[in-house]
Amino acid sequence: MKKYAFNTSTYNLRTVVEEYLGNADLENLHVTDKFKGELTSAKGDYGDQKQALHRKFYNQMDSDTRFIVTYKKLIKEIIQPIFKEEIYYQKFPTFRIHQPDNICVFKWHRDMDFGHSEHETNVYLPITKAYGSNTIWAESKQDKKDYAPMEADYGQLIVWQGARLEHGNKANETGQTRVSFDFRVLKKKHYDESRVNKSLTRNVSFSLNNYFTSLDY
């Protein structure tokens, strides 16, 4: 698990998100757009990717290229050099909202439990301050269960092994909403088309040009 810095003026993801959601006070999204219930699995009415704010962001991302252009620029100029070899990366990052008195991901897990490759590397990129009970908690080594918060400010990202390390959320008691993105990276040498799985929750194939893409695409 390692933290890296990036320039928020060059990769200004927060401003785009603010415009997509029509709200510049992301830390207080719960005041104007409070979730009606505790988030649950992807299949429920309170699915952790199904709330109105999630849909609003994804709909805007589909119709406006600014976010994806900046995201791809960050992959090329910040993420690729970290790995020092050719990579595939998650085509569309996952948008997360962790409101006070709620959770963000419905279940403590390792990504391998849901069909992901053990070779994937995760990137956690908060666009609000991520700290205490409003951030991801993860173990430092597989099966160690020494859970600790992954804390970062906007302008920092964390590269870590979410496929193998158990992680999850606590009820957010900070009084501030955490807004973040996470995405997965796979070294090209570890991609095997014949062994591609599907997501156990959404039945999405983890194949190239479906879930993953390359900088050449």
C-alpha positions as CSV (number, residue, x, y, z in Angstrom):
1,M,0.0,0.0,0.0
2,K,1.6,3.3,-1.1
3,K,0.4,6.9,-1.4
4,Y,1.2,9.1,-4.4
5,A,0.5,12.8,-5.0
6,F,-1.0,14.4,-8.1
7,N,-1.7,18.0,-9.2
8,T,-5.4,18.9,-8.8
9,S,-5.1,21.7,-11.2
10,T,-3.8,19.4,-13.9
11,Y,-6.2,16.6,-13.0
12,N,-9.1,18.5,-11.7
13,L,-11.6,15.7,-11.2
14,R,-13.4,17.4,-8.3
15,T,-14.6,20.4,-10.3
16,V,-16.0,18.1,-13.0
17,V,-17.9,16.1,-10.4
18,E,-19.2,19.3,-8.7
19,E,-20.6,20.4,-12.1
20,Y,-22.0,16.9,-12.9
21,L,-23.9,16.8,-9.5
22,G,-24.7,20.5,-9.5
23,N,-23.2,20.9,-6.0
24,A,-19.9,22.3,-5.0
25,D,-20.2,21.3,-1.3
26,L,-19.4,17.6,-1.7
27,E,-18.6,17.2,2.0
28,N,-22.2,18.0,2.7
29,L,-24.0,16.1,0.0
30,H,-26.0,14.4,2.8
31,V,-27.6,17.7,3.7
32,T,-29.3,18.2,0.2
33,D,-29.3,14.6,-1.1
34,K,-29.4,12.3,1.9
35,F,-29.8,8.6,1.1
36,K,-33.2,7.3,2.3
37,G,-31.8,4.1,3.8
38,E,-28.6,2.2,4.6
39,L,-26.9,1.1,1.4
40,T,-27.1,-2.6,0.6
41,S,-26.0,-5.0,-2.1
42,A,-26.2,-4.2,-5.8
43,K,-29.4,-6.1,-6.1
44,G,-31.4,-4.1,-3.6
45,D,-33.3,-0.8,-3.9
46,Y,-30.6,0.7,-1.8
47,G,-27.8,-0.7,-3.9
48,D,-24.4,1.0,-3.3
49,Q,-24.3,2.1,-7.0
50,K,-28.0,2.8,-7.5
51,Q,-28.8,6.0,-5.7
52,A,-29.9,9.1,-7.5
53,L,-26.5,10.8,-7.0
54,H,-24.7,7.8,-8.5
55,R,-27.1,7.7,-11.5
56,K,-26.7,11.5,-12.0
57,F,-22.9,11.2,-12.1
58,Y,-22.8,8.2,-14.5
59,N,-25.4,9.8,-16.8
60,Q,-23.4,13.0,-17.0
61,M,-20.2,11.0,-17.6
62,D,-21.9,9.2,-20.5
63,S,-22.9,12.5,-22.1
64,D,-19.9,14.7,-21.3
65,T,-16.3,13.7,-22.1
66,R,-14.5,15.9,-19.7
67,F,-14.2,13.4,-16.8
68,I,-13.0,10.5,-19.0
69,V,-10.5,12.7,-20.8
70,T,-9.0,13.8,-17.4
71,Y,-9.2,10.2,-16.1
72,K,-7.3,8.8,-19.1
73,K,-4.7,11.6,-18.8
74,L,-4.1,10.6,-15.1
75,I,-3.8,7.0,-16.0
76,K,-1.2,7.8,-18.7
77,E,0.8,10.4,-16.8
78,I,0.5,9.2,-13.2
79,I,-0.6,5.6,-13.0
80,Q,1.3,4.0,-15.9
81,P,4.7,5.3,-14.7
82,I,4.1,3.6,-11.3
83,F,3.9,0.2,-12.9
84,K,6.8,0.8,-15.3
85,E,5.2,-1.6,-17.9
86,E,2.2,-1.8,-20.1
87,I,-1.1,-2.0,-18.2
88,Y,-4.8,-2.4,-18.7
89,Y,-7.0,-0.3,-16.5
90,Q,-10.7,-0.1,-15.6
91,K,-12.5,1.7,-18.4
92,F,-14.9,3.6,-16.2
93,P,-13.9,4.2,-12.5
94,T,-16.4,3.3,-9.8
95,F,-18.0,6.4,-8.1
96,R,-18.4,6.2,-4.3
97,I,-20.4,8.2,-1.8
98,H,-20.0,7.6,1.9
99,Q,-22.6,9.6,3.8
100,P,-22.7,10.1,7.5
101,D,-24.5,7.4,9.5
102,N,-24.3,5.1,6.4
103,I,-21.9,2.8,4.7
104,C,-20.4,2.9,1.2
105,V,-19.8,-0.7,0.2
106,F,-22.3,-3.2,1.5
107,K,-20.0,-6.0,2.6
108,W,-16.5,-6.6,3.9
109,H,-14.6,-8.6,1.2
110,R,-11.6,-9.2,-0.9
111,D,-12.2,-8.5,-4.6
112,M,-11.2,-12.0,-5.4
113,D,-14.4,-13.1,-3.6
114,F,-16.3,-11.5,-6.4
115,G,-14.5,-12.9,-9.4
116,H,-11.6,-10.4,-9.7
117,S,-8.1,-11.6,-10.6
118,E,-5.6,-11.9,-7.8
119,H,-3.2,-10.0,-10.0
120,E,-5.3,-6.8,-10.1
121,T,-4.1,-3.7,-8.2
122,N,-6.5,-1.2,-6.8
123,V,-6.3,2.6,-6.9
124,Y,-8.2,4.7,-4.4
125,L,-8.7,8.3,-5.3
126,P,-10.8,10.5,-2.9
127,I,-11.9,13.9,-4.0
128,T,-12.8,14.9,-0.5
129,K,-10.9,14.3,2.7
130,A,-10.9,10.5,3.4
131,Y,-10.3,9.8,7.1
132,G,-11.5,7.9,10.2
133,S,-14.8,6.2,9.8
134,N,-15.6,7.7,6.4
135,T,-12.9,5.9,4.4
136,I,-12.0,2.4,3.4
137,W,-10.6,0.2,6.2
138,A,-8.2,-2.6,5.1
139,E,-5.9,-5.2,6.5
140,S,-2.1,-4.7,5.9
141,K,-1.5,-8.3,4.9
142,Q,-3.8,-11.1,3.7
143,D,-5.7,-12.7,6.6
144,K,-3.9,-10.5,9.2
145,K,-7.2,-8.7,10.0
146,D,-5.4,-5.7,11.4
147,Y,-7.9,-3.3,9.8
148,A,-6.8,0.4,9.6
149,P,-8.2,3.4,7.7
150,M,-6.8,4.4,4.4
151,E,-6.5,8.1,4.8
152,A,-5.8,10.6,2.1
153,D,-6.6,14.2,1.0
154,Y,-7.7,15.3,-2.4
155,G,-4.5,15.4,-4.5
156,Q,-3.4,12.0,-3.2
157,L,-4.2,8.5,-4.4
158,I,-3.4,5.1,-2.8
159,V,-2.2,2.1,-4.7
160,W,-3.0,-1.2,-2.9
161,Q,-3.9,-4.8,-3.2
162,G,-7.7,-4.9,-2.9
163,A,-7.9,-8.3,-4.6
164,R,-6.2,-10.0,-1.7
165,L,-6.7,-7.8,1.3
166,E,-10.0,-7.8,3.1
167,H,-11.6,-4.4,3.3
168,G,-14.8,-2.6,3.9
169,N,-16.5,0.4,5.5
170,K,-17.6,1.4,9.0
171,A,-20.6,3.5,9.7
172,N,-19.5,7.1,8.9
173,E,-19.4,9.0,12.1
174,T,-17.3,12.0,10.9
175,G,-20.2,14.2,9.9
176,Q,-18.7,14.6,6.5
177,T,-19.6,12.8,3.2
178,R,-16.7,11.2,1.5
179,V,-16.7,11.2,-2.3
180,S,-14.1,9.1,-4.1
181,F,-13.3,6.9,-7.1
182,D,-11.7,3.6,-7.2
183,F,-10.4,1.6,-10.2
184,R,-8.4,-1.5,-10.9
185,V,-5.2,-1.9,-12.9
186,L,-3.9,-5.2,-14.4
187,K,-0.5,-5.6,-15.9
188,K,-0.7,-6.8,-19.5
189,K,1.4,-9.8,-18.8
190,H,-1.2,-11.0,-16.3
191,Y,-4.2,-10.8,-18.6
192,D,-5.4,-14.1,-19.9
193,E,-8.4,-14.0,-22.1
194,S,-9.1,-17.7,-21.5
195,R,-9.4,-17.2,-17.8
196,V,-11.6,-14.1,-17.6
197,N,-14.3,-14.3,-15.0
198,K,-17.6,-12.4,-14.6
199,S,-18.6,-10.2,-11.7
200,L,-20.7,-12.2,-9.2
201,T,-22.9,-9.2,-8.4
202,R,-23.5,-7.7,-11.9
203,N,-22.4,-10.5,-14.3
204,V,-20.0,-8.1,-16.0
205,S,-17.1,-9.8,-17.9
206,F,-13.7,-8.6,-16.7
207,S,-12.5,-8.7,-20.3
208,L,-10.5,-6.3,-22.4
209,N,-12.5,-3.5,-24.0
210,N,-15.4,-4.4,-21.7
211,Y,-14.3,-3.9,-18.1
212,F,-10.7,-3.2,-18.8
213,T,-9.2,-1.0,-21.6
214,S,-5.7,0.1,-22.7
215,L,-4.2,3.5,-23.4
216,D,-4.1,2.6,-27.1
217,Y,-7.9,2.2,-27.2
